[in-house]
Amino acid sequence: MNKKIAFIGAGAMAEAMISGMIAKKLADPKNIIVTNRINAKRLQELQENYKITVSKSAGDAAHHADILILAMKPKDAEQALRSLNKAVHADHIIISVLAGISTGLISSLLDAPVPVIRAMPNTSAAIGYSATGIAGGKFAEVKHMQLAEELFSCIGTTTCLREESLHAVTGLSGSGPAYVYYLVEAMQQAASSMDIREEEARDLIAQTLLGAAHMVKMSGDHPQKLRQNVTSPGGTTEAGIQMLDHFQVKKAIEQCVKRAAERSEELGKMYSRPSTQEIV
């Protein structure tokens, strides 16, 4: 991709995407610009690590870019978008990875009829294994969606959905890696209590999760059937599953995903009414 890409925001998601795009050779580092509001040290770190261009001005970064990726904190979105008003034009493509912030709100804060695409990747983008949901806003055409699919497909899988489904995607795959890491923490603690060294446990757990994930993806079987295939009556796995049922782990995970999705909706409502405050 020869287009210049500007990241407005320099947090973990921006770095994950930058790392993934460079690793997959989707973008040349010289065509990537990053800016944030106040953290000059963070910009220096990214510049040194990835040989990209950094800017202290969002407007200047936008002026030199074709694609703008909004990756700031949701609470900073309004101020950042208002500061971009004079720099953004109809030929730009805006891609937002902000949890809960609608394409409609983004469009309302920009003067130009610019295509806006909302995306929810996850931090596995850094190694090319993100699961990303995308949805187009009012001015997004097929060609814009195709470009977004190309961008995110190079850092994992991409699924096009209706925008109203992205709250659920946020709770499921956006926050999903953290749930898996939480599980790994628990399995490592159990292994440690049984005198298995951390390095040994890490390898065993990682390969177990990798194998199970591939089984889900490649076998075509329902996860319940896959679980039953492992669970012999009266065996070790059944004993373990009984403990999960005892502590209602399945219910806890379901509520975990739903609560994260609800929080995405809450964030959307929190920032759904742009203020009339002028940015100076």
Secondary structure, 3 states (H helix, E strand, C coil): CCCCEEEECCCHHHHHHHHHHHHCCCCCHHHEEEECCCCHHHHHHHHHHHCCEEECCHHHHHHCCCEEEECCCHHHHHHHHHHHCCCCCCCCEEEECCCCCCHHHHHHCCCCCCCEEEEECCHHHHHCCEEEEEEECCCCCHHHHHHHHHHHHCCEEEEECCHHHHHHHHHHHHCHHHHHHHHHHHHHHHHHHCCCCHHHHHHHHHHHHHHHHHHHHHHCCCHHHHHHHHCCCCCHHHHHHHHHHHCCHHHHHHHHHHHHHHHHHHHHHHCCCCCCCCCC
